[in-house]
Amino acid sequence: MRIGIAESSLRKRRVLRDFWEGPIPFAEQELLRKIGKGVILDFGCGRGAGMRRFRERGWDVIGVDPRFVDLKIAKTFGHVVCAMGEWSPFVDGTFDVVISSHVLHHMTGPHEALREIFRCLKLGGYLLLAETVEDNPLLRFARNIDPYYEGVRVKSRYTRKELRRLIERNHFILLEEYSWGLCVWAYADLAKRSKTLARISYFLPSVIESLENSILTRAKPLTKYCAHYYALVYKGKSH
């Protein structure tokens, strides 16, 4: 099964949040639409922004996060559990879908986290995983200077190929992958720190994004220098 995302959808005008997350909201929407209804785990739910989206689409959603202060807000959108990602209290095969967006690099044990996600997924369940990867030399340089993101330390660092190997080591079947963020990540990160850039974030991102799409369309080898990566993976019946 392949969850195709229309190229035109990726070029839709977006505000800063969706601009930062790239194609993830569209991938979520298409995946959940094709599956129908079920139980979803927001792995690293934070304050529940994703939980709200999933609930609005008719899904039963549970959020897990180690930060209790964030869960106090997230619980308004569904059930929450305070736990580390490397261990959770859920029984085997609880969830139809797990979505993890930019969470693993904040963990010391991403391998253990993926193993735990695999355990909690039903046979035939899906994981939509988005991560920041270090194929982009400017991102590596930025992390060497400041190994934190929004006050949370970056504990694990990997390239796209290293992350793909980690996914496969945990018995997932890779269905689809996509890389983005050749240069847009830098603007998005600066806009989060600059009031001036934040004020113009409603129109300038679309310009930068169009430029990046044009570059990547004409020079596909540059994709290997993108800063973000998502993978749609499947828990096959053979495991």
Secondary structure, DSSP 8 states (H G I E B T S, - for coil): ------HHHHTS---HHHHHHTTHHHHHHHHHHHH-S-EEEEET-TTSHHHHHHHHTT-EEEEEES-HHHHHHHGGGSEEEE--TT-----TT-EEEEEEES-GGG-S-HHHHHHHHHHHEEEEEEEEEEEE-TTSHHHHHHHHH--EETTEE------HHHHHHHHHHTT-EEEEEEEE-SSHHHHHHHHHH-HHHHHTTTTHHHHHHHHHHHHHHH-GGGGGG-SEEEEEEE--TT-
